[in-house]
Amino acid sequence: MQPSIHTVIVDRRILDGFKRRALKHYPKEYAEQLWGTVEGSKASVCVIEPVDLTQQTRDEVDFDFDQRCGTEQSGMTLLGSIHTHPAPYEGTEPSPADISSSIHDKEIVWGVCGIRKTPKRRFFSCSFWSAGRGEVELVVSE
């Protein structure tokens, strides 16, 4: 049985690293794996790790997890994934396909990041979701 996650904690530097890598793939969707720990109702993301993408377009991104979500390795648990929604779909609400794949992969938590670029600015927003719980609180540590 999966834990009921209410809060996701991620260090700003770790999230910024994902953001830098994701912006290189803009305007295509981009995804990576989330590794961390679960304590009670809190998931702490310790590593956001690149994966081999099997398909990458403006509207979708696919990859295969190297291991099953919930697997432990080196003191961390594979929590799920994080992916982008580039403009014009830059919202952080998961699509029906996002929800379906997160349930299929048994993700403990997953993130959706909206990205929009203009000639002078970049806009990046992020939400995290949990199976059976919906959107959860995101706490960014510094």
Residue pairs with C-beta under 8 A, 6 or more apart in sequence:
2 70
2 106
2 108
2 131
2 132
3 38
3 40
3 41
3 43
3 108
4 41
4 130
4 132
4 133
5 38
5 41
5 42
5 43
5 108
5 109
5 130
5 133
5 136
6 41
6 42
6 130
6 133
6 136
6 137
7 41
7 42
7 43
7 136
7 137
7 138
7 139
8 42
8 43
8 44
8 45
8 109
8 111
8 128
8 136
8 137
8 138
8 139
9 42
9 43
9 44
9 45
9 139
9 141
10 44
10 45
10 48
10 138
10 139
10 140
10 141
11 45
11 140
11 141
11 142
12 140
12 141
12 142
14 45
14 46
14 47
14 48
15 48
15 126
15 140
17 48
18 32
18 48
18 82
18 113
19 113
19 124
21 30
21 32
21 50
22 30
22 84
22 113
22 115
23 115
23 117
23 122
23 124
25 56
25 84
26 84
26 86
26 115
26 117
27 58
27 86
27 87
27 117
28 56
28 57
28 58
28 61
28 86
29 56
29 57
29 58
29 59
29 60
29 61
29 83
29 84
29 85
29 86
30 53
30 56
30 61
30 83
30 84
31 51
31 53
31 61
31 63
31 81
31 82
31 83
31 84
32 48
32 49
32 50
32 51
32 81
32 82
32 83
33 48
33 49
33 51
33 65
33 66
33 78
33 80
33 81
33 82
34 45
34 47
34 48
34 49
34 78
34 79
34 80
34 81
34 82
34 109
34 110
34 111
35 45
35 46
35 47
35 48
35 49
35 73
35 76
35 77
35 78
35 79
36 43
36 44
36 45
36 46
36 47
36 76
36 77
36 79
37 43
37 44
37 46
37 75
37 76
37 77
38 44
38 77
38 79
38 108
43 79
43 108
43 109
43 130
45 79
46 76
47 76
48 82
51 63
51 64
51 65
51 66
51 81
52 63
52 64
53 61
53 62
53 63
54 62
54 63
54 64
55 61
55 62
56 62
58 86
59 89
60 97
61 83
61 84
63 81
65 78
65 81
65 105
67 73
67 78
68 78
68 105
68 106
69 78
69 79
69 80
69 105
69 106
69 107
69 108
70 77
70 78
70 106
70 108
71 77
71 78
72 78
77 108
79 107
79 108
79 109
80 102
80 105
80 107
80 108
80 109
80 110
80 111
81 102
81 105
81 107
81 110
81 111
82 110
82 111
82 112
82 113
82 126
83 98
83 110
83 111
83 112
83 113
84 112
84 113
84 114
84 115
85 91
85 92
85 112
85 113
85 114
85 115
86 115
86 116
87 114
87 115
87 116
87 117
89 114
90 114
90 115
90 116
90 123
90 125
91 114
92 112
92 113
92 114
92 125
92 126
92 127
93 112
93 127
94 102
94 110
94 112
94 129
98 110
98 112
102 110
102 129
102 131
103 131
106 131
107 131
108 130
108 131
109 128
109 129
109 130
109 136
110 128
110 129
111 126
111 127
111 128
111 129
112 126
112 127
112 128
112 129
113 124
113 125
113 126
113 127
114 123
114 124
114 125
114 126
115 122
115 123
115 124
116 122
116 123
117 123
126 138
127 135
127 138
128 135
128 136
128 138
129 135
129 136
130 136
